[in-house]
Amino acid sequence: MAFSLPDFPWDSLEPLKKQAAGHQEGLIDLSVGSPVDDTPVIAQEALSRAGNAPSYPLTAGTPELRAAIATWWERRRNTGPLESAHVIPTIGSKEMVGLLPTILGLRSGDVVVIPEIAYPTYAIGAHLIGATVVASDNPEDWPTNTSLIWMNSPSNPTGSVASIATLRSAVARARELSAVLASDECYAELSWTLDAVPSLLDREVTGGDLTGLVALYSTSKQSNLAGYRAGIMAGDPELIDRILQVRKHLGLIPPAPIQASLAAVLGDDEHVARQKERYRARRDVLLPAVLAAGFRVDHSEAGLYLWATRGESALESVEWCASRGILVTPGYFYGEAGAGHVRIALTATDGHIAQAATRFSG
Ligand SMILES: Cc1ncc(COP(=O)(O)O)c(C=O)c1O
C-alpha cells in the first residue's frame, strides 16, 4: 500500500502565524531557516555570464565545477585528495536527502537509521520506498539489517556537532553492517563555540578510506543561494557513480548557469566568512534575550538555530512566542524527543532580530 504522506509540518503553523501576525508591530518569522541576505555578486555574475545555455547540462557537472567541488572538500573539510569521481553536484541538498534511499535501490524491508531528533526529510525519503525507519544516535543500537544510516552534523534543529570519535564509531559500525553511511553537513561553515566541525570524510575519521561513505553540503546557507538550489556531494566513488547513473536516467541535473555560479562560490571563502559574521552578530543579540525570557538553550554550538526549552510543552512555548508576534518551530516536528523544545531561527534581518530580542526580553 502506498505510504500516505504526512501533512507538511510548517503548514500546520498557519493558525499560530496568523495569531503572531496580529501583533501591533507585525510578525517576526523565526520558524523557517530561509536566508534573507543578498546573494553574493560573484554568484549573480557567474550566473548571468552562463545565461546562454542551449544544450543539456552535464549531470556530473562541468569539469570546472567538479574540480571546484573536489577542491572545496579538500580545503574546507580536510578530506585529503579527491578526484572528479568522488564528487557530484545536486539540486540543493534536500532532493538528495529525500531521494538517496531510492537512488541506492533500497526497498520495502530495508532499514534506514536517522537521528533521534531529525530534519523530517530523512524519514520521508525512507517511507516513500517502504523502508523501515529507526531513529537512533547509538551505533550499538543500529539493527543488523540496516542499509542506510543518516547522520546530520551540525544538526538541524539542535545545533549539536558530532566529534571525530563519534564519527569514527559510526563508520566502524556502518562497515560492520555493510550499510551506507551518509552525513548531511549543510551547516558545517557556521560553527559558534567550536574551532571546527569535522566532516564524516575528514582524514582523521576515514584514514583516507571512503568506502561506504558519502557527505552532503549545500551553498544555500553559507552563500545565500537557497533560491539557486545548489548543493554538492562527495564520497566513495562507487557510490557516487551509482548516484550519477541514476541521476542521468532521471534527469536530475543542476541547470548550467547554476553550475557556473556554484563553481564560483565554492572558490571564494571571503563571502562565506562575511555571512558567518552576520549570523554570529544575530546570535549574539538573540541568545541572551531568549535566555532572559526563561528559556534554556541546548547544544546550538553550530548552525542557524537556537534549540530552546522552558520546561513546558513545545506548543506552549510556540504560543508564548506567538503572543509576542514571533513565530518559532515546535520541536516535535523533529521527533518525539523534541517535544519540549522550540527551534528559533537566526535567519532574519538585523532589524527583525533586534526587535525579536526586545520582545523576548520585554
Ligand atoms: C539538515 C538539512 N539538510 C538539508 C537541507 C536542505 O537544504 P538545501 O536543499 O537548501 O540545500 C536543510 C535545509 O534547511 C537542512 O536543514
Ligand as a Chemical Component Dictionary entry (heavy atoms), coordinates in Angstrom:
data_LIG
# 
_chem_comp.id                   LIG 
_chem_comp.type                 NON-POLYMER 
_chem_comp.pdbx_formal_charge   0 
_chem_comp.three_letter_code    LIG 
# 
loop_
_chem_comp_atom.comp_id 
_chem_comp_atom.atom_id 
_chem_comp_atom.alt_atom_id 
_chem_comp_atom.type_symbol 
_chem_comp_atom.charge 
_chem_comp_atom.model_Cartn_x 
_chem_comp_atom.model_Cartn_y 
_chem_comp_atom.model_Cartn_z 
_chem_comp_atom.pdbx_ordinal 
LIG C1 C1 C 0 19.656 19.403 7.771  1  
LIG C2 C2 C 0 19.260 19.952 6.453  2  
LIG N1 N1 N 0 19.550 19.246 5.355  3  
LIG C3 C3 C 0 19.225 19.687 4.133  4  
LIG C4 C4 C 0 18.587 20.894 3.964  5  
LIG C5 C5 C 0 18.245 21.334 2.578  6  
LIG O1 O1 O 0 18.932 22.424 2.168  7  
LIG P1 P1 P 0 19.073 22.799 0.634  8  
LIG O2 O2 O 0 18.143 21.927 -0.127 9  
LIG O3 O3 O 0 18.709 24.226 0.547  10 
LIG O4 O4 O 0 20.480 22.530 0.269  11 
LIG C6 C6 C 0 18.274 21.674 5.062  12 
LIG C7 C7 C 0 17.568 22.955 4.895  13 
LIG O5 O5 O 0 17.213 23.657 5.778  14 
LIG C8 C8 C 0 18.613 21.184 6.344  15 
LIG O6 O6 O 0 18.332 21.882 7.442  16 
# 
loop_
_chem_comp_bond.comp_id 
_chem_comp_bond.atom_id_1 
_chem_comp_bond.atom_id_2 
_chem_comp_bond.value_order 
_chem_comp_bond.pdbx_ordinal 
LIG C1 C2 SING 1  
LIG C2 N1 SING 2  
LIG C2 C8 DOUB 3  
LIG N1 C3 DOUB 4  
LIG C3 C4 SING 5  
LIG C4 C5 SING 6  
LIG C4 C6 DOUB 7  
LIG C5 O1 SING 8  
LIG O1 P1 SING 9  
LIG P1 O2 DOUB 10 
LIG P1 O3 SING 11 
LIG P1 O4 SING 12 
LIG C6 C7 SING 13 
LIG C6 C8 SING 14 
LIG C7 O5 DOUB 15 
LIG C8 O6 SING 16 
# 
